[in-house]
Amino acid sequence: MILSKGYRTIFLGQSVPSESLTTILSFSSNIHFVTFCTVEPNQNKMDDFILNFKKEILTISNSRLSMFGPRILSINQDKLPANINVFEGLDEFKLRFLSPKVFA
């Protein structure tokens, strides 16, 4: 879906540690990471996942993270930094990031 809108994309697979993502930042410090949390991280490790991603990626770049999937239901969105977004579905994500912008 993102690729069809003309954005460059890289599919990283299901088990890439966030520490390994810093290599991608050598290409650009403004990357929009998208993850579907279906099985992992476990509910009791979701806060650790977010804190680690923020520390390893977001504090050293101008990047952002969008999250989807059943594992996101336990996330307290009020405590998330502005560059982490949680979406219940793809339509909300498409409206926010993939819809053409009209300026009047």
Residue frames as qw, qx, qy, qz and C-alpha x, y, z in Angstrom:
[[0.000, 0.886, 0.463, 0.000, 0.00, 0.00, 0.00],
 [0.280, -0.827, 0.112, 0.474, 2.76, 2.47, 0.90],
 [0.428, -0.187, 0.619, 0.632, 4.81, 1.48, -2.13],
 [0.295, 0.575, 0.685, 0.336, 1.79, 1.98, -4.41],
 [0.042, -0.958, -0.244, 0.146, 1.66, 5.64, -3.28],
 [0.524, 0.767, -0.150, 0.339, 5.18, 6.22, -4.61],
 [0.417, -0.812, 0.384, -0.141, 7.11, 6.03, -1.34],
 [0.492, 0.434, -0.744, 0.124, 10.38, 4.14, -1.15],
 [0.810, -0.441, 0.158, -0.354, 9.99, 1.17, 1.18],
 [0.293, 0.402, -0.856, 0.143, 12.14, -1.51, 2.75],
 [0.866, -0.336, -0.178, -0.324, 10.53, -4.66, 4.16],
 [0.000, -0.635, 0.699, -0.328, 12.64, -5.72, 7.13],
 [0.553, -0.048, -0.831, 0.011, 10.86, -8.87, 8.21],
 [0.626, -0.619, -0.352, -0.318, 9.40, -9.87, 11.51],
 [0.788, -0.552, -0.138, 0.235, 12.30, -10.09, 13.94],
 [0.510, 0.527, -0.154, 0.663, 14.71, -7.21, 13.41],
 [0.488, -0.554, -0.400, 0.543, 16.09, -5.83, 16.69],
 [0.097, 0.980, 0.175, -0.007, 15.72, -2.05, 16.94],
 [0.448, -0.687, 0.359, 0.445, 19.48, -1.74, 17.50],
 [0.559, 0.080, 0.642, 0.519, 19.96, -3.08, 13.96],
 [0.305, 0.825, 0.459, 0.121, 17.76, -0.34, 12.51],
 [0.227, -0.844, 0.112, 0.473, 20.38, 2.31, 13.20],
 [0.477, -0.097, 0.617, 0.619, 22.16, 1.15, 10.03],
 [0.273, 0.667, 0.616, 0.317, 19.19, 2.36, 7.99],
 [0.134, -0.935, -0.183, 0.273, 19.57, 5.80, 9.55],
 [0.444, -0.397, 0.395, 0.700, 22.85, 6.19, 7.67],
 [0.276, 0.388, 0.655, 0.586, 20.73, 6.61, 4.51],
 [0.173, -0.603, -0.229, -0.745, 18.37, 9.17, 6.02],
 [0.110, -0.034, -0.700, 0.705, 17.60, 10.49, 9.48],
 [0.481, 0.144, 0.168, -0.848, 13.97, 11.07, 8.53],
 [0.274, -0.003, -0.919, -0.285, 12.42, 7.61, 8.21],
 [0.672, -0.180, 0.132, -0.706, 8.84, 6.59, 8.89],
 [0.073, 0.133, -0.985, 0.079, 8.95, 3.13, 10.48],
 [0.722, -0.119, -0.107, -0.674, 5.74, 1.10, 10.36],
 [0.079, 0.183, -0.966, 0.167, 5.17, -2.03, 12.42],
 [0.740, -0.253, -0.322, -0.534, 2.30, -4.48, 12.81],
 [0.122, -0.340, 0.816, -0.450, 2.37, -6.00, 16.30],
 [0.757, -0.102, -0.413, -0.496, 0.40, -9.21, 15.91],
 [0.884, -0.239, -0.388, 0.102, 2.22, -11.69, 18.15],
 [0.646, -0.279, -0.196, 0.683, 5.30, -9.86, 19.41],
 [0.161, 0.288, -0.758, 0.562, 6.17, -8.01, 21.47],
 [0.351, -0.442, -0.816, 0.128, 4.20, -9.66, 24.24],
 [0.239, -0.849, -0.312, -0.352, 1.75, -7.37, 26.06],
 [0.636, -0.734, -0.060, 0.231, 4.00, -7.24, 29.11],
 [0.621, -0.214, 0.255, 0.710, 6.98, -6.18, 26.96],
 [0.336, 0.770, 0.402, 0.366, 5.24, -3.52, 24.86],
 [0.211, -0.975, 0.019, 0.067, 6.37, -0.63, 27.08],
 [0.612, -0.490, 0.437, 0.441, 9.95, -1.90, 26.90],
 [0.591, 0.378, 0.529, 0.477, 9.70, -2.17, 23.11],
 [0.150, 0.926, 0.251, 0.240, 8.52, 1.43, 22.83],
 [0.396, -0.881, 0.185, 0.182, 11.13, 2.78, 25.26],
 [0.675, -0.240, 0.506, 0.480, 13.91, 0.88, 23.49],
 [0.498, 0.577, 0.467, 0.448, 12.79, 2.05, 20.03],
 [0.045, -0.990, -0.101, -0.083, 12.64, 5.63, 21.27],
 [0.524, -0.731, 0.332, 0.285, 16.12, 5.37, 22.79],
 [0.654, -0.112, 0.585, 0.466, 17.78, 3.51, 19.91],
 [0.384, 0.445, 0.585, 0.559, 16.11, 5.26, 16.94],
 [0.017, 0.870, 0.428, 0.245, 13.93, 8.26, 17.70],
 [0.396, -0.862, -0.014, 0.315, 16.26, 10.20, 19.99],
 [0.467, -0.402, 0.452, 0.645, 19.05, 10.15, 17.38],
 [0.202, 0.202, 0.676, 0.679, 16.97, 10.98, 14.31],
 [0.359, 0.151, 0.050, -0.920, 13.97, 12.85, 12.94],
 [0.279, -0.080, -0.895, -0.338, 12.15, 9.57, 12.36],
 [0.602, -0.156, 0.243, -0.744, 8.73, 8.42, 13.46],
 [0.000, 0.009, -1.000, 0.016, 7.02, 5.12, 14.28],
 [0.651, -0.058, -0.101, -0.750, 3.49, 4.07, 13.37],
 [0.103, -0.119, 0.966, -0.203, 2.09, 0.98, 15.08],
 [0.701, -0.039, -0.280, -0.655, -0.84, -1.31, 14.27],
 [0.544, 0.063, -0.837, -0.018, -2.14, -4.69, 15.38],
 [0.684, -0.554, -0.425, -0.211, -3.78, -6.41, 18.32],
 [0.680, -0.213, -0.392, 0.582, -0.79, -5.92, 20.63],
 [0.169, 0.315, -0.059, 0.932, -1.19, -2.14, 20.58],
 [0.437, -0.644, -0.482, -0.403, -4.47, -2.24, 22.51],
 [0.664, -0.582, -0.348, 0.316, -2.72, -2.02, 25.88],
 [0.467, 0.164, -0.043, 0.868, -0.62, 1.04, 24.97],
 [0.119, -0.805, -0.383, 0.438, -1.40, 4.18, 26.92],
 [0.502, 0.593, 0.295, 0.556, -1.38, 6.64, 24.03],
 [0.182, -0.973, -0.072, -0.119, -1.29, 9.66, 26.36],
 [0.613, -0.666, 0.313, 0.287, 2.27, 8.72, 27.38],
 [0.780, 0.279, 0.345, 0.442, 3.59, 8.34, 23.83],
 [0.230, -0.461, 0.193, 0.835, 5.96, 10.90, 22.35],
 [0.473, 0.639, 0.058, -0.603, 4.64, 12.90, 19.38],
 [0.341, 0.533, -0.657, -0.409, 6.69, 10.86, 16.89],
 [0.031, 0.027, 0.999, -0.008, 5.01, 7.57, 17.81],
 [0.571, 0.037, -0.081, -0.816, 1.51, 7.01, 16.46],
 [0.262, 0.075, 0.952, -0.139, -0.85, 4.14, 17.21],
 [0.473, 0.131, -0.340, -0.802, -3.55, 3.28, 14.69],
 [0.666, 0.054, 0.632, -0.393, -6.51, 0.95, 15.04],
 [0.756, 0.415, 0.502, 0.068, -6.67, 0.41, 11.29],
 [0.527, 0.062, 0.415, 0.739, -5.16, 1.22, 7.94],
 [0.141, 0.793, 0.457, 0.377, -7.82, 3.76, 6.96],
 [0.353, -0.917, -0.074, 0.169, -6.79, 6.10, 9.76],
 [0.594, -0.396, 0.369, 0.595, -3.13, 5.75, 8.75],
 [0.437, 0.399, 0.545, 0.593, -3.93, 6.37, 5.07],
 [0.015, -0.921, -0.342, -0.185, -5.88, 9.52, 5.90],
 [0.439, -0.853, 0.078, 0.271, -3.08, 10.88, 8.05],
 [0.437, -0.560, 0.510, 0.485, -0.03, 9.99, 5.99],
 [0.413, 0.051, 0.757, 0.504, -0.98, 8.80, 2.50],
 [0.300, 0.792, 0.531, -0.027, -3.81, 11.09, 1.42],
 [0.403, 0.439, 0.155, 0.788, -3.00, 13.98, -0.89],
 [0.214, -0.539, -0.383, 0.719, -2.85, 17.27, 0.93],
 [0.204, 0.723, 0.441, 0.492, -4.93, 20.16, -0.36],
 [0.312, -0.349, -0.246, 0.849, -3.86, 23.69, 0.52],
 [0.147, 0.806, 0.509, 0.264, -6.28, 26.61, 0.08]]
